Amino acid sequence: MRRKILVSLLAAISAFASLDCSYRFHRRNGTMSYNLGREPSDWWQAIRDYHGHVGPWNVLGYRIGKRALKEFGERWGSHALDITCYVPLRTPFTCMADGLTLGTGNTLGRLDIRLAEAPDVASIRVAVRRKTGDETLIFTPRRDFLDKIAKVTDKTLDALAHECADLPDEQLFAIGRE
Ligand SMILES: [Zn+2]
């Protein structure tokens, strides 16, 4: 009996110790601008560094992320918003998530950006809500633009990415409220 108590006590202490260790570890910020909550000054290059290429899908995610921050009056890296990106779970559609990450500073590990499965291209949307609030904004990309970038190839990647960067928001997506 006494041995059993001792074993449980030791297990509790080691669990506490590992929690404590992980806690201290996470309190230390990295020094790169992303860790410091600083928006990348060259977002195009930041997407290239993070994702490996710049294409219309990650630029679309970036544009939606930027607009979401503006709509909610939040700054980059504040982690105040909760984002769900509904896309068919395969590239190039999922590339949107990395653009959303770069556009807002939200991260997978902080659970404030996640992918959810959309059955088809027509169902692609991004839902954004404040972590503390009820209202959800639904960003629905324009269908004609989605159909165009769904056919992206290596040859058209750069031109479509630039087109997505330059078009006004209204020609890229609609914003609804739920
Ligand atoms: Zn990609």
Backbone and ligand atoms as CSV (ligand in chain L), in Angstrom:
chain,resi,resn,atom,element,x,y,z
A,1,MET,N,N,0.838,-1.203,0.000
A,1,MET,CA,C,0.000,0.000,0.000
A,1,MET,C,C,0.871,1.249,0.000
A,2,ARG,N,N,1.875,1.223,0.965
A,2,ARG,CA,C,2.756,2.394,1.057
A,2,ARG,C,C,3.542,2.589,-0.239
A,3,ARG,N,N,3.941,1.431,-0.815
A,3,ARG,CA,C,4.702,1.469,-2.077
A,3,ARG,C,C,3.841,2.069,-3.207
A,4,LYS,N,N,2.564,1.705,-3.173
A,4,LYS,CA,C,1.645,2.197,-4.207
A,4,LYS,C,C,1.506,3.733,-4.114
A,5,ILE,N,N,1.430,4.190,-2.882
A,5,ILE,CA,C,1.304,5.643,-2.665
A,5,ILE,C,C,2.559,6.353,-3.172
A,6,LEU,N,N,3.718,5.724,-2.852
A,6,LEU,CA,C,4.992,6.321,-3.263
A,6,LEU,C,C,5.077,6.412,-4.784
A,7,VAL,N,N,4.642,5.330,-5.465
A,7,VAL,CA,C,4.691,5.305,-6.930
A,7,VAL,C,C,3.794,6.402,-7.506
A,8,SER,N,N,2.580,6.535,-6.938
A,8,SER,CA,C,1.673,7.577,-7.446
A,8,SER,C,C,2.247,8.959,-7.202
A,9,LEU,N,N,2.896,9.110,-6.033
A,9,LEU,CA,C,3.476,10.407,-5.685
A,9,LEU,C,C,4.584,10.780,-6.683
A,10,LEU,N,N,5.424,9.770,-6.973
A,10,LEU,CA,C,6.519,10.017,-7.926
A,10,LEU,C,C,5.966,10.344,-9.311
A,11,ALA,N,N,4.907,9.646,-9.721
A,11,ALA,CA,C,4.299,9.896,-11.036
A,11,ALA,C,C,3.760,11.326,-11.079
A,12,ALA,N,N,3.138,11.744,-9.980
A,12,ALA,CA,C,2.564,13.097,-9.926
A,12,ALA,C,C,3.669,14.142,-10.011
A,13,ILE,N,N,4.775,13.872,-9.275
A,13,ILE,CA,C,5.883,14.852,-9.292
A,13,ILE,C,C,6.485,14.949,-10.697
A,14,SER,N,N,6.667,13.790,-11.352
A,14,SER,CA,C,7.304,13.850,-12.677
A,14,SER,C,C,6.366,14.501,-13.686
A,15,ALA,N,N,5.047,14.270,-13.545
A,15,ALA,CA,C,4.096,14.917,-14.452
A,15,ALA,C,C,4.164,16.423,-14.257
A,16,PHE,N,N,4.238,16.828,-12.999
A,16,PHE,CA,C,4.292,18.265,-12.694
A,16,PHE,C,C,5.575,18.875,-13.260
A,17,ALA,N,N,6.672,18.110,-13.065
A,17,ALA,CA,C,7.974,18.612,-13.534
A,17,ALA,C,C,7.963,18.792,-15.056
A,18,SER,N,N,7.354,17.827,-15.782
A,18,SER,CA,C,7.377,17.954,-17.240
A,18,SER,C,C,6.451,19.085,-17.691
A,19,LEU,N,N,5.345,19.269,-16.977
A,19,LEU,CA,C,4.443,20.384,-17.302
A,19,LEU,C,C,5.179,21.703,-17.108
A,20,ASP,N,N,5.887,21.762,-15.970
A,20,ASP,CA,C,6.607,22.980,-15.625
A,20,ASP,C,C,7.650,23.286,-16.700
A,21,CYS,N,N,8.359,22.236,-17.124
A,21,CYS,CA,C,9.394,22.389,-18.135
A,21,CYS,C,C,8.788,22.918,-19.431
A,22,SER,N,N,7.670,22.290,-19.830
A,22,SER,CA,C,7.054,22.693,-21.088
A,22,SER,C,C,6.532,24.120,-20.985
A,23,TYR,N,N,6.041,24.481,-19.802
A,23,TYR,CA,C,5.533,25.836,-19.589
A,23,TYR,C,C,6.644,26.865,-19.764
A,24,ARG,N,N,7.778,26.602,-19.115
A,24,ARG,CA,C,8.897,27.547,-19.207
A,24,ARG,C,C,9.398,27.644,-20.646
A,25,PHE,N,N,9.419,26.498,-21.294
A,25,PHE,CA,C,9.890,26.453,-22.673
A,25,PHE,C,C,9.026,27.349,-23.554
A,26,HIS,N,N,7.727,27.298,-23.345
A,26,HIS,CA,C,6.838,28.069,-24.203
A,26,HIS,C,C,6.787,29.539,-23.853
A,27,ARG,N,N,7.295,29.887,-22.672
A,27,ARG,CA,C,7.320,31.316,-22.317
A,27,ARG,C,C,8.452,32.037,-23.028
A,28,ARG,N,N,9.457,31.242,-23.438
A,28,ARG,CA,C,10.577,31.866,-24.165
A,28,ARG,C,C,10.175,32.080,-25.616
A,29,ASN,N,N,10.202,33.316,-26.061
A,29,ASN,CA,C,9.888,33.582,-27.458
A,29,ASN,C,C,11.134,33.395,-28.307
A,30,GLY,N,N,10.940,33.027,-29.556
A,30,GLY,CA,C,12.052,33.020,-30.492
A,30,GLY,C,C,12.392,34.459,-30.836
A,31,THR,N,N,13.421,34.642,-31.605
A,31,THR,CA,C,13.846,36.018,-31.903
A,31,THR,C,C,13.473,36.460,-33.311
A,32,MET,N,N,13.031,35.518,-34.173
A,32,MET,CA,C,12.678,35.953,-35.515
A,32,MET,C,C,11.388,36.778,-35.455
A,33,SER,N,N,11.199,37.609,-36.476
A,33,SER,CA,C,10.099,38.570,-36.424
A,33,SER,C,C,8.753,37.868,-36.254
A,34,TYR,N,N,8.620,36.670,-36.847
A,34,TYR,CA,C,7.352,35.946,-36.730
A,34,TYR,C,C,7.049,35.648,-35.263
A,35,ASN,N,N,8.069,35.205,-34.507
A,35,ASN,CA,C,7.863,34.880,-33.092
A,35,ASN,C,C,7.561,36.114,-32.265
A,36,LEU,N,N,8.069,37.243,-32.707
A,36,LEU,CA,C,7.880,38.475,-31.944
A,36,LEU,C,C,6.565,39.180,-32.298
A,37,GLY,N,N,5.758,38.515,-33.112
A,37,GLY,CA,C,4.465,39.093,-33.471
A,37,GLY,C,C,4.598,40.244,-34.434
A,38,ARG,N,N,5.682,40.247,-35.189
A,38,ARG,CA,C,5.883,41.322,-36.172
A,38,ARG,C,C,5.490,40.833,-37.558
A,39,GLU,N,N,4.640,41.578,-38.194
A,39,GLU,CA,C,4.201,41.224,-39.538
A,39,GLU,C,C,5.390,41.268,-40.494
A,40,PRO,N,N,5.491,40.274,-41.387
A,40,PRO,CA,C,6.622,40.312,-42.316
A,40,PRO,C,C,6.581,41.581,-43.175
A,41,SER,N,N,7.726,42.228,-43.351
A,41,SER,CA,C,7.735,43.466,-44.141
A,41,SER,C,C,7.587,43.138,-45.634
A,42,ASP,N,N,8.097,41.996,-46.046
A,42,ASP,CA,C,7.961,41.574,-47.440
A,42,ASP,C,C,7.124,40.288,-47.435
A,43,TRP,N,N,5.806,40.454,-47.520
A,43,TRP,CA,C,4.927,39.285,-47.347
A,43,TRP,C,C,5.076,38.264,-48.474
A,44,TRP,N,N,5.363,38.761,-49.670
A,44,TRP,CA,C,5.548,37.858,-50.819
A,44,TRP,C,C,6.705,36.900,-50.546
A,45,GLN,N,N,7.815,37.485,-50.098
A,45,GLN,CA,C,8.998,36.674,-49.785
A,45,GLN,C,C,8.731,35.776,-48.567
A,46,ALA,N,N,7.967,36.281,-47.627
A,46,ALA,CA,C,7.643,35.498,-46.423
A,46,ALA,C,C,6.852,34.246,-46.800
A,47,ILE,N,N,5.914,34.394,-47.752
A,47,ILE,CA,C,5.158,33.220,-48.216
A,47,ILE,C,C,6.103,32.237,-48.908
A,48,ARG,N,N,6.997,32.779,-49.720
A,48,ARG,CA,C,7.958,31.913,-50.425
A,48,ARG,C,C,8.834,31.155,-49.415
A,49,ASP,N,N,9.321,31.859,-48.400
A,49,ASP,CA,C,10.176,31.227,-47.382
A,49,ASP,C,C,9.419,30.144,-46.611
A,50,TYR,N,N,8.173,30.448,-46.271
A,50,TYR,CA,C,7.394,29.577,-45.390
A,50,TYR,C,C,6.823,28.385,-46.150
A,51,HIS,N,N,6.305,28.664,-47.347
A,51,HIS,CA,C,5.539,27.647,-48.073
A,51,HIS,C,C,6.339,26.972,-49.191
A,52,GLY,N,N,7.363,27.667,-49.683
A,52,GLY,CA,C,8.186,27.081,-50.741
A,52,GLY,C,C,7.919,27.653,-52.123
A,53,HIS,N,N,6.729,28.204,-52.335
A,53,HIS,CA,C,6.427,28.895,-53.588
A,53,HIS,C,C,5.289,29.871,-53.321
A,54,VAL,N,N,5.174,30.856,-54.205
A,54,VAL,CA,C,4.045,31.781,-54.116
A,54,VAL,C,C,3.092,31.446,-55.245
A,55,GLY,N,N,1.853,31.173,-54.918
A,55,GLY,CA,C,0.853,30.829,-55.925
A,55,GLY,C,C,-0.470,31.492,-55.577
A,56,PRO,N,N,-1.448,31.380,-56.480
A,56,PRO,CA,C,-2.721,32.081,-56.233
A,56,PRO,C,C,-3.454,31.601,-54.985
A,57,TRP,N,N,-3.264,30.342,-54.610
A,57,TRP,CA,C,-4.004,29.827,-53.451
A,57,TRP,C,C,-3.468,30.373,-52.134
A,58,ASN,N,N,-2.140,30.416,-51.997
A,58,ASN,CA,C,-1.658,30.978,-50.720
A,58,ASN,C,C,-1.812,32.499,-50.697
A,59,VAL,N,N,-1.752,33.142,-51.876
A,59,VAL,CA,C,-1.982,34.597,-51.908
A,59,VAL,C,C,-3.452,34.898,-51.561
A,60,LEU,N,N,-4.356,34.058,-52.063
A,60,LEU,CA,C,-5.774,34.240,-51.714
A,60,LEU,C,C,-5.978,34.121,-50.194
A,61,GLY,N,N,-5.335,33.134,-49.593
A,61,GLY,CA,C,-5.417,32.982,-48.134
A,61,GLY,C,C,-4.849,34.202,-47.424
A,62,TYR,N,N,-3.731,34.706,-47.929
A,62,TYR,CA,C,-3.100,35.894,-47.341
A,62,TYR,C,C,-4.056,37.084,-47.410
A,63,ARG,N,N,-4.664,37.281,-48.583
A,63,ARG,CA,C,-5.567,38.427,-48.769
A,63,ARG,C,C,-6.775,38.331,-47.830
A,64,ILE,N,N,-7.327,37.136,-47.693
A,64,ILE,CA,C,-8.477,36.946,-46.797
A,64,ILE,C,C,-8.058,37.194,-45.340
A,65,GLY,N,N,-6.878,36.706,-44.989
A,65,GLY,CA,C,-6.375,36.918,-43.622
A,65,GLY,C,C,-6.218,38.396,-43.298
A,66,LYS,N,N,-5.634,39.134,-44.237
A,66,LYS,CA,C,-5.440,40.582,-44.035
A,66,LYS,C,C,-6.793,41.282,-43.847
A,67,ARG,N,N,-7.753,40.917,-44.708
A,67,ARG,CA,C,-9.074,41.554,-44.637
A,67,ARG,C,C,-9.785,41.181,-43.322
A,68,ALA,N,N,-9.586,39.944,-42.884
A,68,ALA,CA,C,-10.217,39.509,-41.626
A,68,ALA,C,C,-9.697,40.350,-40.455
A,69,LEU,N,N,-8.387,40.584,-40.422
A,69,LEU,CA,C,-7.819,41.425,-39.350
A,69,LEU,C,C,-8.444,42.817,-39.386
A,70,LYS,N,N,-8.592,43.348,-40.604
A,70,LYS,CA,C,-9.153,44.687,-40.770
A,70,LYS,C,C,-10.617,44.719,-40.299
A,71,GLU,N,N,-11.384,43.715,-40.719
A,71,GLU,CA,C,-12.811,43.663,-40.348
A,71,GLU,C,C,-12.996,43.627,-38.833
A,72,PHE,N,N,-12.117,42.888,-38.159
A,72,PHE,CA,C,-12.259,42.762,-36.704
A,72,PHE,C,C,-11.427,43.803,-35.940
A,73,GLY,N,N,-10.691,44.614,-36.678
A,73,GLY,CA,C,-9.870,45.636,-36.025
A,73,GLY,C,C,-8.765,45.044,-35.157
A,74,GLU,N,N,-8.195,43.937,-35.634
A,74,GLU,CA,C,-7.131,43.275,-34.870
A,74,GLU,C,C,-5.798,43.431,-35.582
A,75,ARG,N,N,-4.721,43.364,-34.812
A,75,ARG,CA,C,-3.405,43.489,-35.426
A,75,ARG,C,C,-2.806,42.102,-35.686
A,76,TRP,N,N,-1.859,42.088,-36.583
A,76,TRP,CA,C,-1.159,40.857,-36.961
A,76,TRP,C,C,-0.483,40.251,-35.716
A,77,GLY,N,N,-0.626,38.951,-35.534
A,77,GLY,CA,C,0.059,38.270,-34.427
A,77,GLY,C,C,-0.635,38.400,-33.086
A,78,SER,N,N,-1.841,38.992,-33.073
A,78,SER,CA,C,-2.528,39.168,-31.786
A,78,SER,C,C,-3.185,37.860,-31.320
A,79,HIS,N,N,-3.379,36.914,-32.223
A,79,HIS,CA,C,-4.039,35.636,-31.913
A,79,HIS,C,C,-5.417,35.838,-31.307
A,80,ALA,N,N,-6.096,36.902,-31.728
A,80,ALA,CA,C,-7.426,37.197,-31.180
A,80,ALA,C,C,-8.527,36.490,-31.958
A,81,LEU,N,N,-8.189,36.032,-33.170
A,81,LEU,CA,C,-9.211,35.435,-34.034
A,81,LEU,C,C,-9.027,33.930,-34.174
A,82,ASP,N,N,-10.128,33.297,-34.477
A,82,ASP,CA,C,-10.153,31.861,-34.682
A,82,ASP,C,C,-10.540,31.631,-36.152
A,83,ILE,N,N,-9.703,30.919,-36.894
A,83,ILE,CA,C,-9.919,30.790,-38.344
A,83,ILE,C,C,-10.098,29.328,-38.738
A,84,THR,N,N,-11.152,29.061,-39.497
A,84,THR,CA,C,-11.321,27.716,-40.057
A,84,THR,C,C,-11.377,27.834,-41.574
A,85,CYS,N,N,-10.489,27.095,-42.211
A,85,CYS,CA,C,-10.355,27.158,-43.673
A,85,CYS,C,C,-10.964,25.877,-44.260
A,86,TYR,N,N,-12.121,26.030,-44.918
A,86,TYR,CA,C,-12.826,24.889,-45.511
A,86,TYR,C,C,-12.377,24.719,-46.964
A,87,VAL,N,N,-11.634,23.665,-47.221
A,87,VAL,CA,C,-11.145,23.378,-48.576
A,87,VAL,C,C,-11.116,21.865,-48.792
A,88,PRO,N,N,-11.172,21.412,-50.052
A,88,PRO,CA,C,-10.879,19.994,-50.283
A,88,PRO,C,C,-9.465,19.720,-49.738
A,89,LEU,N,N,-9.295,18.628,-49.022
A,89,LEU,CA,C,-8.026,18.413,-48.318
A,89,LEU,C,C,-6.935,17.856,-49.228
A,90,ARG,N,N,-6.570,18.664,-50.200
A,90,ARG,CA,C,-5.427,18.341,-51.060
A,90,ARG,C,C,-4.894,19.647,-51.658
A,91,THR,N,N,-3.607,19.616,-52.032
A,91,THR,CA,C,-3.041,20.799,-52.674
A,91,THR,C,C,-3.655,20.914,-54.070
A,92,PRO,N,N,-3.790,22.085,-54.667
A,92,PRO,CA,C,-3.283,23.358,-54.176
A,92,PRO,C,C,-4.231,24.071,-53.205
A,93,PHE,N,N,-5.432,23.472,-52.963
A,93,PHE,CA,C,-6.439,24.162,-52.151
A,93,PHE,C,C,-5.929,24.458,-50.740
A,94,THR,N,N,-5.257,23.461,-50.141
A,94,THR,CA,C,-4.791,23.614,-48.756
A,94,THR,C,C,-3.685,24.671,-48.623
A,95,CYS,N,N,-3.069,25.065,-49.755
A,95,CYS,CA,C,-2.051,26.124,-49.723
A,95,CYS,C,C,-2.636,27.399,-49.108
A,96,MET,N,N,-3.962,27.547,-49.203
A,96,MET,CA,C,-4.633,28.717,-48.626
A,96,MET,C,C,-4.313,28.890,-47.148
A,97,ALA,N,N,-4.190,27.772,-46.443
A,97,ALA,CA,C,-3.976,27.830,-44.993
A,97,ALA,C,C,-2.660,28.527,-44.654
A,98,ASP,N,N,-1.615,28.281,-45.462
A,98,ASP,CA,C,-0.325,28.937,-45.183
A,98,ASP,C,C,-0.405,30.434,-45.457
A,99,GLY,N,N,-1.190,30.815,-46.469
A,99,GLY,CA,C,-1.401,32.239,-46.729
A,99,GLY,C,C,-2.151,32.894,-45.576
A,100,LEU,N,N,-3.152,32.194,-45.049
A,100,LEU,CA,C,-3.907,32.721,-43.895
A,100,LEU,C,C,-2.986,32.874,-42.682
A,101,THR,N,N,-2.101,31.910,-42.512
A,101,THR,CA,C,-1.145,31.967,-41.400
A,101,THR,C,C,-0.250,33.196,-41.525
A,102,LEU,N,N,0.301,33.399,-42.728
A,102,LEU,CA,C,1.194,34.545,-42.952
A,102,LEU,C,C,0.432,35.868,-42.903
A,103,GLY,N,N,-0.846,35.831,-43.283
A,103,GLY,CA,C,-1.640,37.060,-43.311
A,103,GLY,C,C,-2.119,37.516,-41.941
A,104,THR,N,N,-2.163,36.599,-40.988
A,104,THR,CA,C,-2.707,36.944,-39.662
A,104,THR,C,C,-1.735,36.722,-38.504
A,105,GLY,N,N,-0.763,35.831,-38.697
A,105,GLY,CA,C,0.128,35.476,-37.587
A,105,GLY,C,C,-0.447,34.338,-36.749
A,106,ASN,N,N,-1.638,33.844,-37.116
A,106,ASN,CA,C,-2.204,32.693,-36.397
A,106,ASN,C,C,-1.379,31.442,-36.724
A,107,THR,N,N,-1.394,30.479,-35.801
A,107,THR,CA,C,-0.618,29.263,-36.060
A,107,THR,C,C,-1.399,28.004,-35.699
A,108,LEU,N,N,-1.024,26.930,-36.370
A,108,LEU,CA,C,-1.639,25.621,-36.145
A,108,LEU,C,C,-1.493,25.183,-34.684
A,109,GLY,N,N,-0.298,25.367,-34.144
A,109,GLY,CA,C,-0.025,24.898,-32.790
A,109,GLY,C,C,-0.777,25.656,-31.719
A,110,ARG,N,N,-1.190,26.854,-32.045
A,110,ARG,CA,C,-1.972,27.627,-31.076
A,110,ARG,C,C,-3.466,27.381,-31.245
A,111,LEU,N,N,-3.777,26.487,-32.181
A,111,LEU,CA,C,-5.156,26.074,-32.444
A,111,LEU,C,C,-6.042,27.228,-32.886
A,112,ASP,N,N,-5.434,28.294,-33.452
A,112,ASP,CA,C,-6.310,29.372,-33.914
A,112,ASP,C,C,-6.371,29.458,-35.433
A,113,ILE,N,N,-5.845,28.429,-36.088
A,113,ILE,CA,C,-6.146,28.239,-37.506
A,113,ILE,C,C,-6.230,26.740,-37.740
A,114,ARG,N,N,-7.283,26.307,-38.442
A,114,ARG,CA,C,-7.400,24.875,-38.713
A,114,ARG,C,C,-8.017,24.650,-40.087
A,115,LEU,N,N,-7.739,23.474,-40.609
A,115,LEU,CA,C,-8.337,23.072,-41.884
A,115,LEU,C,C,-9.572,22.233,-41.597
A,116,ALA,N,N,-10.603,22.421,-42.424
A,116,ALA,CA,C,-11.782,21.557,-42.352
A,116,ALA,C,C,-12.084,21.147,-43.784
A,117,GLU,N,N,-12.655,19.978,-43.948
A,117,GLU,CA,C,-12.851,19.477,-45.307
A,117,GLU,C,C,-14.089,20.073,-45.979
A,118,ALA,N,N,-13.881,20.601,-47.167
A,118,ALA,CA,C,-15.000,21.018,-48.013
A,118,ALA,C,C,-15.118,19.957,-49.102
A,119,PRO,N,N,-16.354,19.580,-49.476
A,119,PRO,CA,C,-16.509,18.488,-50.444
A,119,PRO,C,C,-16.043,18.838,-51.856
A,120,ASP,N,N,-16.088,20.134,-52.206
A,120,ASP,CA,C,-15.714,20.518,-53.567
A,120,ASP,C,C,-15.273,21.980,-53.600
A,121,VAL,N,N,-14.804,22.403,-54.757
A,121,VAL,CA,C,-14.290,23.775,-54.913
A,121,VAL,C,C,-15.379,24.807,-54.612
A,122,ALA,N,N,-16.618,24.494,-55.020
A,122,ALA,CA,C,-17.724,25.441,-54.815
A,122,ALA,C,C,-17.991,25.686,-53.328
A,123,SER,N,N,-17.555,24.783,-52.472
A,123,SER,CA,C,-17.832,24.922,-51.031
A,123,SER,C,C,-16.676,25.562,-50.263
A,124,ILE,N,N,-15.657,26.016,-50.975
A,124,ILE,CA,C,-14.503,26.616,-50.298
A,124,ILE,C,C,-14.908,27.915,-49.604
A,125,ARG,N,N,-14.552,28.052,-48.349
A,125,ARG,CA,C,-14.811,29.287,-47.605
A,125,ARG,C,C,-13.901,29.343,-46.386
A,126,VAL,N,N,-13.824,30.533,-45.816
A,126,VAL,CA,C,-13.020,30.709,-44.606
A,126,VAL,C,C,-13.922,31.362,-43.556
A,127,ALA,N,N,-14.048,30.710,-42.418
A,127,ALA,CA,C,-14.870,31.246,-41.327
A,127,ALA,C,C,-13.938,31.859,-40.287
A,128,VAL,N,N,-14.233,33.083,-39.898
A,128,VAL,CA,C,-13.380,33.774,-38.912
A,128,VAL,C,C,-14.262,34.365,-37.827
A,129,ARG,N,N,-13.902,34.086,-36.590
A,129,ARG,CA,C,-14.622,34.721,-35.488
A,129,ARG,C,C,-13.619,35.135,-34.415
A,130,ARG,N,N,-14.036,36.098,-33.619
A,130,ARG,CA,C,-13.191,36.503,-32.507
A,130,ARG,C,C,-13.257,35.388,-31.464
A,131,LYS,N,N,-12.140,35.078,-30.806
A,131,LYS,CA,C,-12.145,33.987,-29.823
A,131,LYS,C,C,-13.151,34.257,-28.705
A,132,THR,N,N,-13.380,35.528,-28.428
A,132,THR,CA,C,-14.268,35.879,-27.318
A,132,THR,C,C,-15.681,36.239,-27.780
A,133,GLY,N,N,-15.940,36.172,-29.096
A,133,GLY,CA,C,-17.235,36.659,-29.574
A,133,GLY,C,C,-18.037,35.624,-30.320
A,134,ASP,N,N,-19.260,35.994,-30.671
A,134,ASP,CA,C,-20.168,35.065,-31.328
A,134,ASP,C,C,-20.198,35.230,-32.840
A,135,GLU,N,N,-20.056,36.465,-33.310
A,135,GLU,CA,C,-20.253,36.704,-34.734
A,135,GLU,C,C,-19.148,36.051,-35.571
A,136,THR,N,N,-19.571,35.376,-36.630
A,136,THR,CA,C,-18.606,34.743,-37.534
A,136,THR,C,C,-18.705,35.407,-38.901
A,137,LEU,N,N,-17.562,35.776,-39.450
A,137,LEU,CA,C,-17.537,36.285,-40.818
A,137,LEU,C,C,-17.172,35.123,-41.740
A,138,ILE,N,N,-17.920,35.020,-42.834
A,138,ILE,CA,C,-17.658,33.961,-43.808
A,138,ILE,C,C,-17.104,34.601,-45.074
A,139,PHE,N,N,-15.886,34.260,-45.409
A,139,PHE,CA,C,-15.251,34.763,-46.628
A,139,PHE,C,C,-15.426,33.697,-47.713
A,140,THR,N,N,-16.196,34.044,-48.742
A,140,THR,CA,C,-16.448,33.092,-49.824
A,140,THR,C,C,-15.776,33.602,-51.098
A,141,PRO,N,N,-14.741,32.895,-51.540
A,141,PRO,CA,C,-14.059,33.329,-52.770
A,141,PRO,C,C,-15.023,33.315,-53.955
A,142,ARG,N,N,-14.837,34.268,-54.878
A,142,ARG,CA,C,-15.672,34.343,-56.083
A,142,ARG,C,C,-15.485,33.077,-56.908
A,143,ARG,N,N,-16.600,32.536,-57.330
A,143,ARG,CA,C,-16.565,31.250,-58.020
A,143,ARG,C,C,-15.746,31.298,-59.318
A,144,ASP,N,N,-15.886,32.400,-60.075
A,144,ASP,CA,C,-15.155,32.467,-61.346
A,144,ASP,C,C,-13.640,32.496,-61.098
A,145,PHE,N,N,-13.246,33.172,-60.003
A,145,PHE,CA,C,-11.815,33.222,-59.696
A,145,PHE,C,C,-11.313,31.844,-59.223
A,146,LEU,N,N,-12.131,31.173,-58.411
A,146,LEU,CA,C,-11.749,29.829,-57.949
A,146,LEU,C,C,-11.572,28.871,-59.123
A,147,ASP,N,N,-12.533,28.922,-60.056
A,147,ASP,CA,C,-12.452,28.019,-61.212
A,147,ASP,C,C,-11.186,28.279,-62.027
A,148,LYS,N,N,-10.845,29.577,-62.083
A,148,LYS,CA,C,-9.641,29.959,-62.830
A,148,LYS,C,C,-8.372,29.414,-62.146
A,149,ILE,N,N,-8.275,29.595,-60.824
A,149,ILE,CA,C,-7.030,29.196,-60.154
A,149,ILE,C,C,-6.992,27.696,-59.828
A,150,ALA,N,N,-8.160,27.035,-59.937
A,150,ALA,CA,C,-8.172,25.585,-59.725
A,150,ALA,C,C,-7.372,24.886,-60.830
A,151,LYS,N,N,-7.240,25.597,-61.966
A,151,LYS,CA,C,-6.514,24.991,-63.100
A,151,LYS,C,C,-5.057,25.457,-63.147
A,152,VAL,N,N,-4.551,25.975,-62.023
A,152,VAL,CA,C,-3.182,26.510,-62.003
A,152,VAL,C,C,-2.152,25.434,-62.410
A,153,THR,N,N,-1.177,25.865,-63.197
A,153,THR,CA,C,-0.078,24.969,-63.582
A,153,THR,C,C,1.236,25.676,-63.224
A,154,ASP,N,N,2.346,24.986,-63.370
A,154,ASP,CA,C,3.648,25.601,-63.105
A,154,ASP,C,C,3.837,26.863,-63.951
A,155,LYS,N,N,3.305,26.812,-65.170
A,155,LYS,CA,C,3.473,27.935,-66.097
A,155,LYS,C,C,2.651,29.154,-65.692
A,156,THR,N,N,1.455,28.918,-65.140
A,156,THR,CA,C,0.569,30.047,-64.832
A,156,THR,C,C,0.654,30.479,-63.363
A,157,LEU,N,N,1.433,29.746,-62.575
A,157,LEU,CA,C,1.518,29.991,-61.128
A,157,LEU,C,C,1.841,31.447,-60.788
A,158,ASP,N,N,2.897,31.966,-61.376
A,158,ASP,CA,C,3.371,33.306,-61.020
A,158,ASP,C,C,2.374,34.386,-61.463
A,159,ALA,N,N,1.871,34.261,-62.701
A,159,ALA,CA,C,0.928,35.270,-63.210
A,159,ALA,C,C,-0.354,35.286,-62.374
A,160,LEU,N,N,-0.859,34.092,-62.031
A,160,LEU,CA,C,-2.096,34.026,-61.240
A,160,LEU,C,C,-1.870,34.533,-59.813
A,161,ALA,N,N,-0.678,34.274,-59.278
A,161,ALA,CA,C,-0.357,34.780,-57.930
A,161,ALA,C,C,-0.361,36.303,-57.934
A,162,HIS,N,N,0.251,36.903,-58.964
A,162,HIS,CA,C,0.264,38.367,-59.074
A,162,HIS,C,C,-1.139,38.927,-59.276
A,163,GLU,N,N,-1.924,38.228,-60.098
A,163,GLU,CA,C,-3.295,38.676,-60.325
A,163,GLU,C,C,-4.063,38.677,-59.001
A,164,CYS,N,N,-3.868,37.642,-58.218
A,164,CYS,CA,C,-4.553,37.527,-56.925
A,164,CYS,C,C,-4.066,38.613,-55.950
A,165,ALA,N,N,-2.813,38.982,-56.078
A,165,ALA,CA,C,-2.271,40.036,-55.202
A,165,ALA,C,C,-2.823,41.402,-55.574
A,166,ASP,N,N,-3.102,41.604,-56.872
A,166,ASP,CA,C,-3.460,42.941,-57.354
A,166,ASP,C,C,-4.958,43.238,-57.396
A,167,LEU,N,N,-5.795,42.207,-57.535
A,167,LEU,CA,C,-7.243,42.453,-57.654
A,167,LEU,C,C,-7.797,43.022,-56.350
A,168,PRO,N,N,-8.816,43.907,-56.439
A,168,PRO,CA,C,-9.443,44.386,-55.209
A,168,PRO,C,C,-10.178,43.239,-54.494
A,169,ASP,N,N,-10.304,43.352,-53.184
A,169,ASP,CA,C,-10.952,42.294,-52.379
A,169,ASP,C,C,-12.274,41.841,-52.996
A,170,GLU,N,N,-13.086,42.814,-53.426
A,170,GLU,CA,C,-14.437,42.518,-53.919
A,170,GLU,C,C,-14.423,41.573,-55.113
A,171,GLN,N,N,-13.334,41.588,-55.868
A,171,GLN,CA,C,-13.263,40.681,-57.017
A,171,GLN,C,C,-12.683,39.313,-56.640
A,172,LEU,N,N,-12.228,39.220,-55.397
A,172,LEU,CA,C,-11.656,37.949,-54.949
A,172,LEU,C,C,-12.624,37.163,-54.075
A,173,PHE,N,N,-13.351,37.876,-53.189
A,173,PHE,CA,C,-14.226,37.150,-52.253
A,173,PHE,C,C,-15.355,38.049,-51.767
A,174,ALA,N,N,-16.421,37.389,-51.316
A,174,ALA,CA,C,-17.543,38.099,-50.691
A,174,ALA,C,C,-17.464,37.844,-49.183
A,175,ILE,N,N,-18.003,38.767,-48.407
A,175,ILE,CA,C,-17.984,38.596,-46.949
A,175,ILE,C,C,-19.425,38.534,-46.442
A,176,GLY,N,N,-19.742,37.451,-45.755
A,176,GLY,CA,C,-21.069,37.307,-45.159
A,176,GLY,C,C,-20.961,37.204,-43.649
A,177,ARG,N,N,-22.072,37.393,-42.975
A,177,ARG,CA,C,-22.080,37.305,-41.503
A,177,ARG,C,C,-22.994,36.185,-41.039
A,178,GLU,N,N,-22.588,35.523,-39.982
A,178,GLU,CA,C,-23.441,34.455,-39.435
A,178,GLU,C,C,-23.703,34.698,-37.987
L,1,ZN,ZN,ZN,1.294,25.475,-52.445
